[in-house]
């Protein structure tokens, strides 16, 4: 006997329940939101950092949320964001090259002299610097959407896309829209994206903020905040002491309790490094019950050392 039961079209069901909309409607909303970002975000960045960051609308994409996130690639930072009374679960993603360029500028590099970085996973220090940028993107978004109550967005610390947990297969994916924006600094042009469920976008009204002045803080305040984040970031350093040369035969026969002399007979040279980069030349010593190293020379200036650590 032939069954008369047929599976209900999931896409049709999504349209009927308001979870999936017409691509042109999503496109219009994305364009309006893109215009808000293009109008206000550059002024906020310039007022707070002194850097000429350009912002432009780059189009929109629609599809399942996981696919939209995956299509951003591997060299991307992604933050989970929520805004009460608008959307409790959306994402902001940003290409890594622009973050790398901003870190270089923060450390004193001239914008015109910054070379286009290759996309890659970012260090924790670079992520520290990226956090305020993600917060500013979320702040502009908050001013443009109908989220009553005046609540602040909650922006989780961004993660490299390769470090994000895999989605739970038991949780159903949702139809979403991605608003893509170009973000440029010097010769570097990257993209950041806001990925929002279509069920939220279809209920959203975009409003141009009356002025960007309320979003601005003093330039020195934000610059100092970024610099402080860089300087307070914890870095693991290692000390390397050169020992006397031994033959492979001797090394293979070493047993617990055997002693290997230092190479230097007087002041024992110690090379201190972080992230595989040599930072200081030190001498081995002791203070009380603790062994120590005393800095004798550095591998470059303070700015050079910061760049070495973060590269």
N, C-alpha and C positions, 0 to 999 in steps of 0.2 A: 504494500500500500504506500502510495506516494505521500510524503508529508507536505502539508500546506504551511508549515512554519518556516519562515525565512528570517535570516539575520537582518536586523535593522541597520540601515546605512549609518555608520558612525559619524560621517561628515555631515550628513543631513541632520542627525540628532544634535550635533554641535551647533549647527546654524539655528535650529529650532530653540535651543536653550540659551542662545546668546554667547556661546563660547567660540564662535567662528563667524567672522564678518566678511563683507565684500572687500576685496583687495584695494579698490579705489577709495573706500572709506578709511581703511587703515593708512593708506598712502597720504590722504589729506591730513589726517591727524599727525602723522610722522613729519610731514612738511611743516606744519604749524609749529610743532615742538622744535624742529630743527631751526626754524627762524628765531625762536626765543633763545636757543643756545648761541646761535650766530650773533645775535644782537647783544647779549649780556655777558656771556662767559669771557670773551676777550678782554672787556673792560675790567672785570673782576680780577682776572689774572694779572693784567697790566698794573692795576692799582695796588695789588698786594705783593707783587714780586718785581715789578719793573721790567718784566720780560714781555716782549711782543709775541704773544701766542695767537695764532690765527685759527679761527673755527669756521667750518663750512658744512652745509648739509650735503651728505653723500648718498642719500636715498634710503630706502627701506627694504626689508625682506620679511617674508611671512613663511610660516611652517611650524613644525613641532618644535617646542622650546629646546629640547636636547639637541636636535639637529642644528638649530641656529647657534647654540653655544659651541658645539663641536666644529662648526664651519669657520669659527674665528681663528682656529689654528692652535699651535702649541706655545708660541712665544707671546702669550697674552696673560695679563693679569685680570682676574675676575673677582668681583665682590658681590656678596649677597646683600640685598638692600630691602628695607621695608619702610613704608610710609603709612602711618595710621590713617584710616578713613579714605585711603585710596587703593593701595596694593600692599599686601603683607609679604609678597615673595616675588621680587624681580631682580635682575642682574645688571650690573654695569661692568663692561669689559673694556680694556684699553691695551693697544699694542705696546710691546716693551720698548721699541726704539725711542719713542718720545720721552719715556721715563728716563732712559739712559742719557739722553741729550739734556734733559732738565737737570739731572744730577751733575753732569759735567759743567753746565752753566753755573750751578750753585757753587761749584768748587772753583769758579773763576775763569772758565774757558770762554773765549769769545764765540758768540753764536755762529759767525761766518766761518770759524775755523773748525767747527764740529763736523766730523765725518758721519755719514749715514751708518748707524749701528745695525748689526744683524739682529733679527729677532732671536731672543733667547730667554731662558728662565732667569728671573731677577733674584739678586741677593736680598737678604732680609733688610739690609740698610737701604737699598734702592726701593724696596716696598715701603719702608718707613717714609721715604720722601714722596711716594705716590699717594699715600693715604689722604693728605689734604686735597689733592687734585680730585680724587673720587668724591670727597665730601663736598667740594665746590660744585661738581656736576650734579650731585643729588640735591644741593641747595637750590640751584637754578631750576631743576625739575620741579621741586616743591612749590616754587612761586608760580609755576605755569599751569599746574593742574588743579582741578577742583577737589581739594582735600580739606574739608572743613575741620575746624578745631585748632588750626595753627600749629600742628605737631611737627617736630623736627624729624627728618629721616634718620633711620638707624642704619649706618653703613658698617658692615662687618669688615674686618681687615682683609684686604685683597689677597688672593692666593694665585700662584702660578697655575695656569690651566692644567699642567701635567700633575700638579699636586692635589687637585680637587678630588674629593671622594666620588667614586662612580655612582651614578643615580640608582636608587633602589628600584629594581624591576617590578616590584609589587605596587609601586606608586604610579598611577596613570599619568602619562605625559599630557601636556596641554598645548593647544594652538596658541602661538605667540606672534608678536611682531617685533622686529628689531629696527630701531632708529639708528642709522649709521651717520657719524659725524667725522669729518676730517679734523685733525688737530696738528698744527704745524709750528715748528720752532726752528729758526735758521734754515738750513737745508733739509731738515728732517720733516717728513710728512707721514703721519700715522693716522689711525682711526680709533675712535672709541664708540661703543655701542651701548644702547639701553635696550634690554630685552624684557618685554612686558607681556603678560597673557592678554590675548585679544579680548577676553571677557571684560578686562579692566579698560583697555583702550576704547572699546565701543561705548563705554559709559563716561568717557572723559571729555571734558570741555577744556580746550587750551585757551588760556588768558595771558596776554602780554603783561608782565609786571609794569607798574606805573613808573618805576625808575630803578636803576641798579644801585643807587646810592646806599640803600638799606643793606645790600649784600656785601658792601666793601668794608674792609678793615684797613688799618694803616699798613703801608708797604713794609715798614720796618718790622712790624709785629709778626707778619706771616713769614718773612724772610728769616727772622730770628728763630721762629718756631721750626722751620725746616732745618736750619743749621743745627739747632739744639737736638733735633731728632737724629741727625747724622752722628753728632758727637756723643750722644748717650747710648747709641746702639752697642750692644755687647759684641765683642770680637774675641774669638779664641786665638791666642798667639802661642807659638811654639819656639823653643830654644834648641839649637842644634850645635853640638860640640864635636869637633873633629878629634878622632882617636888615632893612635898609631896604626900604621898599615900592618896588616897581618896576611899571611898566605891563606889560600882557601883550605889547605890541609889543616892549618892551625885553627881556623874558624870552625871547621866541621867537628873539631875535637873539644871545643870549649864545653865546660861543665859548670853547674852551679857552684859559685865560690871562686872561680877563676877571675883574675883581674886584668883589665885592658887599660893601659896608661893613656892619658891625654896626649895628643900630638905636641902641644906647647909645653915647654918645660917651666916657663915663668908665668906671666899672665895668660890664663887660658882663654882663648878667643871663643866667643859664643855668637852665633848668627841667629837673630830673632826674626821670625817671619809670621805672616798671617795670610791665609788663603793662598799659600805657596809663593808669596812675594816677600823678599827680604826687606826688612824695615830698619833694623839697627845692628850695629856691630857692638858687642858687649864683652865684658870680661867676667869670668866666673869668680864668685866669692861666697862669703858667708856672713850672716848677721844673726848673732845669737844662735838659736837652734835651727834656723832656716837657711837653706842654700839660696843664693841670690845671683842676679846678674846686674852689672853696672854699665849703663849706656856710655860708650866711648865715641861713637860716630853714628850718623844717620844716612840712610839711602835717599837723600833728597830733602826737600822742604816739607813743611807741615801739609801743604796742599798736595804735594806729590805723594806723601804717605797715605792721605785720605783716598786719593785716586787709586793707588795700588790696592788698598784694602777692598774697595768697592768694585774693582774691575774683574 
